[in-house]
Amino acid sequence: MPTSKTRTALASEWTRWPRVGGAPHPQLRGLLARDYAGFTEAPVHPNVAVPATAAITILLRLKDAPRFPPEILAGARNTVWVANGPCAPVYVELSLAPLGAYRLLGLPMDALTGQLVDLTDVLGTGSRRLADQLRDTPSWPQRFGLLDAYLLRRAQDGPEPAPEVAWAWRRLTATGGTLPIRRLAGEVGWSHKHLITRFRQQVGLPPKTAARLVRFDAVCRRLATHAPARWDQLAAECGYADQAHLIRDFHQFTGATPTAWSWKEPAGGVPGGRPLPDSQR
């Protein structure tokens, strides 16, 4: 496995890939963590480090690539993931918000946590037909339109998250991941244990881990726009107990220190992921 310094450099290379973006249908906005992204050129280096995330990522290959499955799904995870080996030169990426994934995929999210699986094992042959259509479609706007149609059909028949879980997720994101979990359980009228069980089933992670990733996302958003004057101040503003607390989470979620990671934008797929600039839509 690469060192922390190497992993940061490789992830930064990944963010420089030529890519195009597309806004999903308005009815899908709440189900996706970020806009559609199409990647049109493989990275210079074959290894890519991707931070921990509560989102579910789907990659659909558009051109042949050795040792790269046609369609893959990466579940939520609480550690950095290093993709080793050559990547597909052209593919489309979907980043599903946790509760959006529960509705669109129609299965318990904790079954996918930490997993990297063939998408057909989750969605059946319909996902293979979608990938074939995408490969036969010449333009990115048309491809994004196909994704809209496919996801809208799945959303119509998918399960609705429990209102209590949906409330808990909204409260965690609204408070920047700083709300105590026992207080959250009290707000929804469930026991602490029952909240953890249902939340994990429909989000894929326990609420405490999800809250840590929400805090981490807030820091990444801040670092994507400007470097902090003081790390201890940034830690306090984003809900960390102290600077050491921030550094520990960064090590777990990125494999690097905040300083090593701070000069690049997040690699995508983090909760409420940073949307593509308007110029790329």
DRENROSE-514393 format. One record per residue: z, y, x of N, C-alpha, C, CB in turn; residue in three letters. Coordinates in steps of 0.05 Angstrom, whole numbers, padded with zeros to 5 digits, always signed. Atoms other than C-alpha are relative to their C-alpha. Glycine has a CB too. Layout:
BEGIN
ZYXZYXZYXZYXala ...
END
This chain:
BEGIN
+00000-00024+00017+00000+00000+00000+00000+00025+00018+00025+00000-00019met +00001-00025-00016-00016+00070+00026+00027+00013+00002-00021+00019-00011pro -00025-00016-00002+00039+00115+00051-00001+00022-00021+00003+00012+00028thr -00002-00022+00019+00063+00172+00007-00020+00022+00007+00028+00011-00001ser +00019-00021-00008+00022+00222+00048-00028-00008-00007+00003+00006+00030lys +00027+00009+00005-00040+00180+00042-00006-00001-00030-00005-00028+00012thr +00004+00002+00028-00031+00168-00032-00006+00028-00012+00023-00012-00014arg +00005-00026+00011-00027+00242-00046-00028+00010+00007+00021+00020+00012thr +00027-00009-00007-00091+00256-00007-00021-00015-00016-00004-00006+00030ala +00020+00015+00016-00128+00201-00044-00001+00010-00028+00006-00030+00001leu +00000-00010+00028-00106+00226-00112-00014+00027-00001+00028+00001-00011ala +00012-00027+00000-00127+00296-00093-00031-00003+00002+00010+00016+00024ser +00029+00005-00002-00196+00269-00074-00011-00007-00028-00007-00022+00020glu +00008+00009+00027-00200+00237-00143-00004+00024-00019+00021-00019-00012trp +00002-00023+00018-00189+00304-00178-00025+00016+00006+00024+00018+00003thr +00024-00016-00006-00251+00332-00143-00026-00015-00009-00001+00005+00029arg +00024+00013+00009-00299+00281-00174-00015+00018-00019+00007-00027-00014trp +00015-00014+00021-00356+00313-00213+00006-00012-00027-00030-00001+00006pro -00007+00011+00026-00337+00306-00287-00008+00020-00021+00030-00006-00001arg +00006-00016+00023-00354+00331-00355+00021-00005-00021-00029-00006-00012val -00021+00003+00021-00307+00342-00414-00012+00004-00027+00022+00019+00005gly +00008-00003+00028-00313+00339-00489+00024+00001-00018-00019-00022-00008gly -00022-00002+00019-00267+00361-00544-00003-00021-00022+00002+00028-00012ala +00002+00020+00021-00251+00304-00593-00001+00013-00027+00024-00019+00001pro +00000-00009+00028-00259+00311-00668+00028+00011-00007-00008-00023-00019his -00026-00012+00007-00204+00356-00698+00020-00020-00011-00004+00022-00019pro -00019+00019+00012-00174+00297-00736+00012-00019+00021-00014-00017-00021gln -00011+00017-00022-00163+00261-00669+00018+00015+00019-00024-00012+00015leu -00014-00017-00020-00129+00319-00633+00029-00010+00004+00001+00029-00010arg -00027+00009-00003-00059+00293-00647+00003-00028+00010+00014+00002-00026gly -00001+00027-00009-00077+00223-00626-00007-00004+00030-00019-00017-00016leu +00008+00001-00028-00104+00239-00557+00018+00018+00017-00029+00008+00004leu -00016-00015-00018-00065+00264-00497-00015+00023+00013+00013-00017+00021ala +00016-00020-00012-00123+00304-00471-00029-00004-00009+00001-00001+00031arg +00028+00002+00008-00198+00316-00481-00013-00024+00013-00015+00026+00007asp +00017+00020-00012-00251+00264-00467-00008+00009+00028-00025-00007-00017tyr +00009-00007-00027-00270+00261-00393-00021-00020+00008+00024+00001+00020ala +00020+00018-00011-00334+00233-00364-00002+00005+00030-00027+00005-00014gly +00001-00002-00029-00337+00219-00290-00027-00010+00009+00022-00017+00014phe +00028+00004-00007-00405+00220-00256-00005-00007+00029-00015+00024-00007thr +00004+00006-00028-00393+00203-00184+00026-00013+00010-00007+00025+00017glu -00023+00014-00011-00347+00154-00148+00014+00017+00021-00008-00027+00012ala -00015-00015-00021-00292+00182-00102-00009-00008+00027+00030-00003-00003pro +00007+00006-00027-00304+00185-00028+00016-00024+00010+00004+00024+00019val -00018+00021-00009-00245+00139-00015+00004-00020-00023+00028+00011+00009his -00002+00020+00022-00239+00073-00055+00027-00002-00013-00008-00026+00011pro -00027+00003+00011-00164+00078-00066+00009+00026-00014+00020-00007+00022asn -00008-00023+00015-00135+00124-00119+00029-00004-00010-00018+00005-00024val -00027+00001+00010-00062+00139-00136+00002+00015-00026+00020+00011+00021ala -00002-00013+00026-00046+00155-00208+00030+00001-00008-00017-00016-00022val -00029-00002+00006+00023+00181-00229+00008-00017-00024+00007+00028-00005pro -00012+00012+00024+00069+00148-00280-00007+00016-00024+00031-00004+00003ala +00008-00014+00025+00053+00165-00352+00009-00015-00025-00031+00004+00000thr -00006+00012+00026+00073+00153-00424-00026-00004-00016+00019+00018-00015ala +00025+00002+00014+00000+00157-00445-00013-00027+00006-00020+00022+00007ala +00015+00025-00004-00047+00097-00452-00029+00009+00007+00000-00018-00026ile +00026-00008-00010-00112+00103-00413-00020-00022-00004+00002+00007+00030thr +00022+00019+00004-00178+00070-00431-00024+00010+00017-00008-00002-00030ile +00023-00006-00016-00236+00068-00382-00023-00018-00008+00007-00004+00030leu +00024+00014+00009-00306+00049-00405-00022+00004+00021-00009+00009-00028leu +00020-00003-00022-00356+00035-00349-00028+00005-00012+00000-00026+00017arg +00027-00006+00009-00425+00065-00358-00022-00009+00019-00003+00030-00005leu +00019+00011-00019-00459+00038-00296+00013-00023+00015-00010+00022+00020lys -00011+00023-00014-00451-00026-00258+00015+00008+00024-00023-00019+00007asp -00016-00003-00024-00398-00030-00205+00013-00026+00007+00022+00023-00004ala -00012+00025-00007-00375-00090-00166+00030-00001-00004-00006-00007+00029pro -00029+00004+00004-00306-00117-00184+00013+00020-00019+00014+00001+00027arg -00011-00019+00019-00297-00065-00239-00006-00010-00028-00012+00029+00004phe +00005+00010+00027-00288-00094-00309-00014+00021-00018+00026-00009-00014pro +00015-00019+00017-00333-00063-00363+00018+00019-00015-00017-00015-00020pro -00019-00017+00015-00274-00038-00404+00028-00009+00007-00005-00002-00031glu -00028+00007-00007-00201-00034-00383+00019+00019-00014+00005+00000+00030ile -00021-00016+00012-00137-00009-00413+00025-00001+00018+00007-00010-00029leu -00025-00002-00016-00076+00015-00374+00022+00010-00018-00004+00019+00025ala -00023-00008+00017-00010+00017-00411+00018+00021+00012+00016-00025-00007gly -00020-00019-00010+00047+00066-00404+00015-00013+00023+00019+00009-00022ala -00014+00011-00023+00085+00059-00339+00019+00021+00012-00020-00010+00022arg -00020-00018-00010+00145+00089-00304-00001+00001+00031+00027-00008-00009asn +00003-00002-00029+00120+00082-00232-00029+00008+00006+00007-00026+00014thr +00027-00007-00008+00059+00106-00193-00017-00026+00001+00000+00015+00027val +00019+00022-00001-00002+00061-00197-00022+00006+00020-00012-00006-00028trp +00021-00003-00019-00049+00053-00138-00023-00019-00006+00010-00004+00029val +00024+00016+00005-00119+00030-00156-00014-00005+00026-00019+00014-00020ala +00012+00008-00025-00146-00008-00096-00028-00010-00004+00017-00021+00015asn +00027+00010+00002-00219-00021-00084-00019+00019-00013-00001-00026-00015gly +00020-00018+00010-00285+00010-00107+00003+00005-00030-00027-00010+00007pro +00000-00007+00028-00286+00046-00174-00028+00003-00011+00016+00026-00005cys +00027-00003+00013-00343+00051-00224-00010+00029+00007+00002-00004-00030ala +00011-00027-00006-00389+00109-00205-00002+00018-00024-00027-00002+00013pro +00003-00016+00024-00399+00131-00277+00016-00014-00022-00030+00003-00008val -00015+00012+00022-00349+00120-00333+00012+00022-00017+00022-00018+00010tyr -00014-00019+00018-00314+00154-00392+00029-00008-00002-00014+00000-00028val -00029+00005+00002-00239+00161-00397+00011+00011-00026+00015+00012+00024glu -00015-00009+00024-00196+00165-00460+00029-00002+00007-00007-00017-00025leu -00029+00000-00004-00123+00184-00454+00013+00003-00027+00008+00023+00019ser -00012+00000+00026-00085+00165-00517+00029+00008+00001-00003-00028-00013leu -00028-00007+00003-00020+00199-00536+00015-00025-00009+00004+00024-00019ala -00014+00024+00007+00035+00147-00544-00001-00009-00029+00029+00003+00008pro +00001+00007+00029+00040+00149-00620-00028-00002-00010+00016+00020-00016leu +00028+00003+00006-00035+00159-00624-00010-00028+00007-00016+00021+00013gly +00008+00027-00009-00044+00094-00585+00011-00021-00019+00010-00005+00028ala -00012+00019+00019+00003+00058-00633-00018-00002-00025+00029+00008-00008tyr +00017+00000+00024-00041+00079-00691-00028-00010+00005-00002+00029-00011arg +00027+00008-00006-00108+00068-00657-00003-00029+00009-00012+00019+00021leu +00001+00027-00010-00092+00002-00624+00012-00020-00019+00014-00001+00027leu -00011+00018+00021-00050-00027-00680+00017-00023+00010-00022-00010-00016gly -00018+00021-00010-00001-00067-00639+00024+00013+00014-00015-00019+00020leu -00024-00011-00013+00068-00058-00607-00007+00010+00028+00022-00021+00002pro +00007-00012-00026+00062-00011-00548+00014-00012+00023+00005+00030-00001met -00015+00012-00022+00115-00046-00507-00014-00025+00010+00028-00006-00008asp +00015+00023-00010+00068-00106-00502-00020+00008+00022-00015-00013-00023ala +00020-00010-00020+00022-00062-00459+00013+00015+00023-00019+00018-00013leu -00014-00015-00020+00075-00027-00417-00003-00012+00028+00029+00003-00007thr +00004+00009-00028+00058-00032-00343-00023-00019+00004+00025-00013+00009gly +00022+00019-00002-00003-00074-00358-00027+00013+00005-00001-00017-00026gln +00028-00007-00004-00076-00068-00336-00016-00023-00011-00007+00007+00030leu +00012+00023+00014-00117-00110-00384-00029+00006-00007+00016-00007-00025val +00027-00003+00011-00188-00122-00408+00002+00011-00028-00016-00028+00001asp -00003-00012+00026-00198-00078-00468-00008-00018-00023-00018+00025-00001leu +00007+00018+00021-00231-00133-00507+00023-00019-00008-00024-00017+00008thr -00024+00016+00007-00165-00172-00504+00017+00015-00020+00016-00006+00025asp -00016-00016+00018-00135-00114-00544-00015+00007-00025+00009+00026+00014val +00016-00010+00023-00191-00089-00589-00022-00020-00009-00012+00026+00006leu +00021+00019+00008-00237-00149-00592-00028+00008+00009+00001-00004-00030gly +00027-00004-00009-00312-00150-00586-00011+00028-00009-00018-00021-00012thr +00009-00027+00009-00318-00082-00622+00000+00019+00024+00019+00010-00022gly -00001-00018-00023-00298-00048-00557-00023-00005+00019+00027-00002+00015ser +00023+00007-00017-00353-00085-00520-00026+00012-00011-00003-00030+00003arg +00023-00013+00013-00404-00061-00571+00000+00030+00005-00001-00007-00030arg -00002-00029-00005-00379+00010-00563-00009+00006+00028+00029+00010-00004leu +00007-00005-00028-00386+00006-00487-00030-00003+00003+00015-00019+00018ala +00029+00004-00002-00457-00021-00495-00015+00024-00011-00009-00026-00014asp +00012-00024+00012-00474+00037-00541+00002+00024+00018+00012+00006-00027gln -00003-00023-00018-00446+00087-00492-00019-00002+00023+00029+00001+00010leu +00018+00003-00023-00487+00058-00435-00029+00006-00008+00003-00029+00011arg +00027-00004+00009-00550+00062-00477-00005+00029-00011-00007-00019-00022asp +00003-00028+00010-00537+00135-00498-00004+00018+00024+00026+00008-00016thr +00007-00015-00023-00568+00186-00452+00017+00025+00007-00028+00009-00002pro -00014-00025-00005-00524+00248-00460+00030-00002-00005-00012+00023-00017ser -00029+00000+00003-00450+00262-00454+00008+00009-00028+00013+00018+00021trp -00008-00008+00027-00445+00300-00521-00004-00023-00020-00016+00024-00010pro +00005+00023+00018-00476+00239-00557+00021-00022+00005-00028-00011+00004gln -00020+00020-00006-00428+00193-00521+00027+00007-00012+00003-00004+00031arg -00026-00009+00012-00368+00234-00542-00001-00002-00030+00006+00029+00009phe +00003+00003+00029-00395+00233-00613+00004-00029-00008-00027+00009-00009gly -00005+00028+00006-00396+00157-00611+00030-00007+00002-00016-00018+00020leu -00029+00004-00002-00323+00158-00588+00014+00010-00024+00011+00013+00026leu -00012-00012+00025-00305+00204-00646-00003-00020-00023-00014+00027-00007asp +00005+00018+00023-00337+00157-00697+00017-00025+00002-00030-00007-00002ala -00015+00025-00004-00304+00095-00667+00030+00004-00005-00005-00011+00028tyr -00029-00005+00002-00234+00125-00662+00007+00009-00029+00008+00022+00020leu -00006-00008+00028-00238+00157-00732+00001-00025-00018-00021+00020-00010leu -00001+00025+00017-00253+00088-00762+00026-00015+00005-00024-00018+00007arg -00024+00014-00006-00195+00057-00726+00025+00015-00010+00003-00004+00031arg -00023-00016+00010-00148+00114-00745+00005-00004-00030-00004+00029+00006ala -00003+00003+00029-00162+00102-00819+00016-00025-00007-00028-00002-00013gln -00013+00025+00006-00135+00031-00816+00025-00006+00017-00020-00023+00003asp -00022+00005-00018-00082+00038-00762+00027+00005-00013-00003+00017+00024gly -00027-00004+00010-00007+00035-00774+00011+00028+00005+00019-00021+00012pro -00013-00026-00004+00033+00099-00783+00026-00005+00015+00005+00014-00027glu -00026+00002-00014+00091+00108-00734+00023+00006-00020+00002+00020+00023pro -00023-00006+00016+00160+00108-00765+00006+00030+00001+00025-00017+00009ala -00006-00029+00000+00179+00180-00786+00021+00006+00020+00008+00009-00027pro -00022-00005-00018+00242+00174-00744-00010+00000+00029+00022-00021-00004glu +00011+00001-00028+00203+00154-00681-00018+00025+00005-00016-00026+00004val +00017-00023-00003+00152+00209-00693+00017+00026+00004-00018+00004-00024ala -00018-00023-00003+00209+00260-00701+00012+00000+00028+00022-00001-00022trp -00013+00002-00026+00243+00234-00638-00019+00008+00022+00010-00028+00005ala +00020-00007-00021+00179+00241-00597-00005+00030+00000-00026-00015-00004trp +00005-00029+00002+00166+00312-00623+00024+00015+00011-00005+00008-00029arg -00024-00014-00010+00238+00332-00607+00001-00002+00031+00025-00012-00012arg -00001+00003-00029+00233+00304-00536-00021+00019+00013-00006-00029+00008leu +00020-00018-00012+00168+00342-00522+00007+00029-00005-00027-00007-00012thr -00006-00028+00006+00192+00405-00556+00023+00011+00018+00008+00004-00029ala -00022-00009-00016+00255+00407-00514-00004-00006+00030+00025-00015-00009thr +00006+00005-00028+00221+00389-00449+00014-00024+00012+00007+00024+00016gly -00013+00024-00009+00255+00322-00445+00029+00003+00006-00014-00011+00023gly -00028-00006-00007+00325+00353-00441+00019-00008-00022+00003+00029+00006thr -00018+00007+00022+00353+00329-00508+00014-00026+00005-00015-00001-00027leu -00014+00025-00004+00408+00276-00499-00009-00021-00021+00030+00004-00002pro +00010+00020+00018+00386+00210-00529+00019-00007-00023-00007-00026+00016ile -00019+00006+00021+00450+00198-00567-00001+00022-00022+00029-00002+00011arg +00003-00022+00019+00442+00266-00600-00026-00004-00016-00001+00027+00014arg +00025+00006+00014+00370+00247-00617+00004-00022-00020-00022-00008+00021leu -00006+00021+00019+00394+00183-00649+00015+00010-00025+00016-00023+00013ala -00015-00011+00022+00443+00222-00691-00018+00017-00018+00023+00017+00011gly +00018-00016+00016+00388+00269-00714-00017-00016-00019-00018+00017+00018glu +00017+00017+00018+00346+00212-00742+00016-00019-00016-00020-00015+00017val -00017+00017+00016+00406+00175-00770-00001-00029+00008-00008+00002-00028gly +00000+00028-00010+00398+00112-00727+00021-00003+00021-00028-00007+00011trp -00017+00006-00022+00444+00078-00679-00016+00004+00026+00012-00028-00001ser +00013-00004-00026+00430+00090-00605-00017-00024+00007+00021+00004+00022his +00014+00025-00006+00409+00017-00597-00025-00003-00017+00018-00024-00003lys +00023+00003+00018+00363+00017-00657-00022+00020+00007+00009+00004-00030his +00020-00020-00009+00328+00081-00634-00015-00010+00024+00014+00027+00005leu +00013+00010-00024+00315+00051-00566-00020-00022-00007+00021-00010+00020ile +00017+00022+00007+00286-00012-00597-00026+00009-00014+00015-00020-00018thr +00024-00008+00015+00239+00022-00647-00017+00019+00017+00009+00014-00026arg +00014-00019-00017+00220+00077-00598-00017-00015+00021+00019+00020+00014phe +00014+00015-00020+00201+00027-00545-00023-00015-00012+00019-00020+00014arg +00021+00015+00014+00160-00013-00595-00024+00018-00006+00011-00012-00026gln +00022-00017+00009+00119+00047-00618-00010+00020+00021+00008+00015-00025gln +00008-00018-00022+00117+00090-00555-00007-00015+00025+00023+00021+00006val +00005+00017-00023+00119+00036-00502+00021+00003+00022-00027+00008+00011gly -00021-00005-00019+00178+00064-00463+00026+00006-00015-00008+00022+00019leu -00025-00009+00013+00252+00075-00479+00001+00030+00000+00024-00012+00014pro +00000-00029+00002+00267+00146-00500+00010+00014+00026+00018+00009-00022pro -00010-00013-00024+00305+00162-00435-00022+00002+00020+00024-00015+00011lys +00022-00001-00018+00245+00143-00393-00022+00020-00009-00012-00028+00004thr +00020-00019+00011+00198+00181-00439+00009+00029+00005-00004-00004-00030ala -00011-00027-00005+00243+00242-00432-00004+00008+00029+00029+00002-00008ala +00004-00006-00028+00239+00238-00356-00029+00006+00006+00009-00024+00017arg +00028-00006-00005+00163+00236-00359-00008+00026-00013-00017-00023-00012leu +00005-00026+00011+00162+00296-00405+00009+00022+00019+00015+00004-00028val -00009-00020-00021+00203+00335-00353-00019+00001+00023+00029-00007+00009arg +00019+00002-00023+00157+00310-00298-00026+00014-00007-00005-00029+00007phe +00024-00013+00009+00097+00334-00338+00003+00031+00002-00008-00009-00028asp -00004-00029-00001+00127+00403-00344-00001+00011+00029+00028+00007-00012ala +00002-00008-00028+00135+00407-00269-00029+00000+00010+00018-00018+00018val +00028+00002-00009+00064+00383-00257-00017+00023-00011-00012-00027-00009cys +00014-00022+00012+00037+00436-00304+00005+00026+00016+00007+00003-00030arg -00007-00024-00015+00075+00489-00266-00013+00000+00028+00031+00002+00003arg +00011+00002-00027+00051+00464-00198-00030+00002+00000+00009-00026+00012leu +00029-00001+00001-00021+00460-00222-00010+00028+00000-00010-00014-00025ala +00009-00028+00001-00023+00536-00230+00010+00016+00023+00009+00012-00026thr -00010-00016-00023+00021+00562-00174+00023-00015+00013+00009+00028-00009his -00022+00012-00015+00070+00539-00121+00026+00014-00006-00006+00000+00030ala -00026-00013+00007+00143+00552-00136+00011+00015+00025+00020-00021-00010pro -00013-00015-00022+00181+00603-00095+00024-00016+00009+00009+00028-00010ala -00024+00016-00007+00243+00558-00097+00000-00025-00017+00026+00017-00005arg -00001+00026+00014+00247+00484-00114+00024-00003-00017-00002-00022+00021trp -00024+00002+00016+00318+00489-00138-00002+00015-00026+00025+00009+00016asp +00004-00016+00024+00298+00543-00187-00019-00015-00020-00011+00028+00007gln +00019+00015+00017+00239+00502-00213+00014-00024-00013-00024-00010+00017leu -00015+00022+00011+00285+00442-00221+00018+00008-00024+00017-00014+00021ala -00018-00010+00021+00334+00482-00263-00016+00008-00025+00016+00024+00009ala +00016-00010+00022+00279+00513-00306-00013-00024-00016-00022+00018+00010glu +00013+00023+00014+00249+00444-00322+00020-00021-00009-00020-00013+00019cys -00020+00018+00011+00315+00411-00341+00012-00020+00019-00012-00014-00022gly -00012+00019-00019+00335+00375-00277+00028+00009+00008-00018-00003+00025tyr -00027-00006-00008+00407+00371-00255+00001+00017+00026+00017-00026+00003ala +00002-00014-00025+00388+00395-00186-00026-00007+00014+00025-00006+00019asp +00025+00005-00015+00333+00394-00133-00003-00030+00007-00001+00017+00024gln +00001+00028-00007+00352+00324-00111-00009-00018-00023+00028-00009+00010ala +00008+00014+00024+00343+00299-00182-00030+00002-00003+00014+00011-00025his +00029-00004+00001+00273+00328-00183-00015-00017+00021-00007+00030+00003leu +00013+00015-00022+00255+00296-00116+00000-00030-00006+00014+00006+00026ile -00001+00029+00006+00279+00227-00139-00021-00008-00021+00028-00007-00011arg +00020+00007+00020+00235+00229-00201-00028+00002+00012+00003+00020-00024asp +00027-00002-00012+00175+00252-00160-00006-00024+00017-00001+00025+00017phe +00005+00024-00016+00183+00194-00112-00007-00023-00018+00026-00006+00017his +00005+00023+00017+00185+00144-00169-00027+00003-00015+00022-00003-00021gln +00024-00004+00017+00128+00175-00210-00025+00005+00015+00005+00023-00018phe +00024-00006-00015+00080+00195-00154-00001-00015+00027-00003+00029+00004thr -00001+00012-00027+00103+00159-00091-00001+00021+00022-00024-00018+00004gly +00001-00022-00020+00106+00228-00057+00022+00020-00006-00028+00014-00001ala -00019-00022+00005+00151+00288-00049-00014+00021-00017+00010+00011+00027thr +00012-00022+00015+00140+00349-00094-00018+00017+00018+00021+00017-00013pro +00016-00017-00018+00115+00388-00034-00027-00013+00007+00015+00006+00026thr +00025+00014-00007+00063+00335-00016-00019-00001-00024+00006-00028+00010ala +00016+00003+00024+00040+00330-00088-00008+00027-00012+00015-00017-00020trp +00002-00025+00016+00043+00403-00110-00026+00014+00001+00022+00018+00009ser +00024-00016-00003-00023+00429-00085-00024-00010-00017-00008+00001+00028trp +00021+00010+00017-00065+00388-00134+00008-00002-00029-00010-00027+00010lys -00006+00003+00028-00070+00382-00209+00008-00028-00006-00023+00009-00018glu -00006+00027+00007-00041+00321-00244-00025-00017-00003+00017-00001-00025pro +00024+00017+00001-00087+00261-00242-00008-00007-00028+00005-00025+00016ala +00009+00006+00028-00091+00258-00318+00018-00021-00013-00029-00008+00000gly -00013+00021+00014-00059+00217-00372+00030+00004-00003-00004-00025+00012gly -00028-00005+00003+00011+00247-00368+00004+00010-00029+00011+00021+00020val -00004-00008+00028+00044+00263-00436-00010+00028-00005+00029-00003-00007pro +00011-00026+00006+00008+00321-00467-00017+00010+00022+00023+00019-00005gly +00015-00006-00024-00040+00319-00409-00015+00026-00001-00019-00022+00005gly +00013-00026-00003-00071+00383-00383-00029-00002-00009+00002+00010+00028arg +00028+00002+00009-00137+00395-00421-00019+00010+00021-00004+00015-00026pro +00021-00010-00018-00202+00406-00384-00006+00030-00006-00026-00016-00002leu +00006-00029+00004-00221+00480-00374-00024+00002-00019-00007+00013+00026pro +00021-00004+00020-00267+00509-00427-00028-00002+00013+00003+00028-00012asp +00026+00001-00013-00323+00514-00375-00010-00028+00004+00002+00014+00027ser +00008+00028-00004-00324+00438-00370-00003-00015-00027+00019-00015+00017gln +00002+00014+00026-00326+00424-00445-00029+00000-00011+00018+00014-00021arg 
END
